[in-house]
């Protein structure tokens, strides 16, 4: 009888913990849904570097695949300083063809707005032709950077055919096309 009660208690505890952890891991993406409406998941992937899980990325597009608005949500699994993220961003921009001078300018601009990131926290970039790139930290707006040139370079880090992470690009695009900002033709 006691053994049966212990099993029931263990099973109940397991189910309860599973439900609670599921609720805790549910993320608020209302800032994405507000900007890209209606938003739908296009693809998701994971960046691993030398065996370390760095972040998970998710690409959201508007319901109409030809719509120019989209969002890239990155949930970090490691802690980084804002300046380290900005420097890496500038380096990756250079790899897809941005001039060293322009990448340095944008890197400094990003370093002034990007916060330090802890494991589990998110940075989100949302693109709209009217607004350019809006950056969010944990769902709160932290910067607005106008201009298609910055947006194309920034999102190109993940979505441009010349990306240094082609596997992640393929996962983000799934069976769909890149947003019109990145590639006008699919």
NORNOR-V219220 format. One record per residue. N is the residue number from 1. SS is DSSP state (A for helix, B for strand, O for the rest). NEAR is the number of other ideal C-beta (glycine too) atoms within 12 Angstrom. D_LAST is the distance of its C-alpha to the last C-alpha in Angstrom with 1 decimal. Layout:
n=<N	N>
ss=<SS	SS>
near=<NEAR	NEAR>
d_last=<D_LAST	D_LAST>
//
This chain:
n=<1	2	3	4	5	6	7	8	9	10	11	12	13	14	15	16	17	18	19	20	21	22	23	24	25	26	27	28	29	30	31	32	33	34	35	36	37	38	39	40	41	42	43	44	45	46	47	48	49	50	51	52	53	54	55	56	57	58	59	60	61	62	63	64	65	66	67	68	69	70	71	72	73	74	75	76	77	78	79	80	81	82	83	84	85	86	87	88	89	90	91	92	93	94	95	96	97	98	99	100	101	102	103	104	105	106	107	108	109	110	111	112	113	114	115	116	117	118	119	120	121	122	123	124	125	126	127	128	129	130	131	132	133	134	135	136	137	138	139	140	141	142	143	144	145	146	147	148	149	150	151	152	153	154	155	156	157	158	159	160	161	162	163	164	165	166	167	168	169	170	171	172	173	174	175	176	177	178	179	180	181	182	183	184	185	186>
ss=<O	A	A	A	A	A	A	A	A	A	A	A	A	A	A	A	A	A	A	A	A	A	A	A	A	O	O	O	O	A	A	A	A	A	A	O	O	O	B	B	B	B	B	B	B	B	B	B	B	O	O	B	B	B	B	B	B	B	B	B	B	B	O	O	O	O	O	O	O	B	B	B	B	B	B	B	O	O	O	B	O	A	A	A	A	A	A	A	A	A	A	A	A	A	A	O	O	O	O	A	A	A	A	A	A	A	A	A	A	A	A	A	A	O	O	O	B	O	O	O	O	B	B	B	B	B	B	B	O	O	O	B	B	B	B	B	B	O	O	B	B	B	B	B	B	O	O	A	A	A	A	A	A	A	A	A	A	A	A	O	O	O	O	O	O	A	A	A	A	A	A	A	A	O	O	O	O	O	O	O	O	O	O	O	O	O>
near=<7	8	9	10	11	12	13	14	14	14	14	14	14	14	14	14	14	14	14	13	12	12	12	11	13	11	23	17	26	18	28	36	23	21	35	35	22	16	28	24	27	34	30	23	31	22	32	18	17	8	7	14	18	26	33	29	39	34	41	36	37	29	17	17	21	19	26	29	37	46	44	48	40	43	30	32	22	24	17	26	18	29	21	22	33	32	22	29	40	32	22	31	37	24	23	29	19	27	15	15	13	22	30	20	22	36	31	19	28	36	23	17	26	34	27	20	28	18	17	18	28	32	40	41	49	43	43	30	20	16	23	27	41	34	40	32	27	24	25	17	22	25	29	22	31	17	22	24	22	33	37	34	40	43	43	37	39	45	41	30	20	22	29	22	30	19	18	31	31	22	26	39	34	21	11	28	24	33	40	27	33	34	21	13	8	14>
d_last=<65.0	64.1	61.6	59.9	59.8	58.3	55.6	54.9	54.9	52.5	50.2	50.4	49.8	46.7	45.2	46.1	44.6	41.4	41.1	42.0	39.5	36.7	37.7	37.9	34.4	32.8	31.1	31.0	27.5	28.8	27.7	24.1	24.7	26.4	23.6	20.6	22.0	21.5	20.1	18.7	18.2	14.7	16.2	19.2	20.7	23.8	24.6	27.6	29.3	32.2	32.6	32.8	30.6	29.5	27.3	25.0	21.7	20.0	16.8	17.2	15.0	16.4	16.8	14.2	10.7	10.1	13.2	13.4	16.1	16.0	18.7	19.2	22.6	24.5	27.8	29.9	32.2	34.1	35.9	34.9	36.3	34.2	34.9	33.7	30.3	30.1	31.1	28.6	25.8	26.9	27.1	23.5	22.3	24.2	22.5	19.1	20.8	22.7	26.2	29.1	30.8	27.9	27.2	30.9	31.1	28.4	29.9	33.3	31.9	30.3	33.6	35.5	33.6	32.5	35.2	36.4	34.6	36.5	35.2	33.7	32.8	29.4	27.5	24.6	22.3	20.9	18.8	19.4	19.0	22.7	24.1	21.9	22.4	25.1	26.5	28.5	31.0	32.1	30.7	32.6	31.1	32.1	30.2	28.2	26.5	25.3	22.9	19.2	20.1	21.7	19.0	16.3	18.8	20.0	16.9	15.5	18.4	16.6	12.9	12.6	12.1	15.7	17.1	20.4	19.6	16.8	18.2	18.2	14.6	13.8	16.2	15.0	11.4	13.0	11.0	8.5	5.6	7.3	9.1	8.7	11.7	10.2	7.0	6.9	3.8	0.0>
//
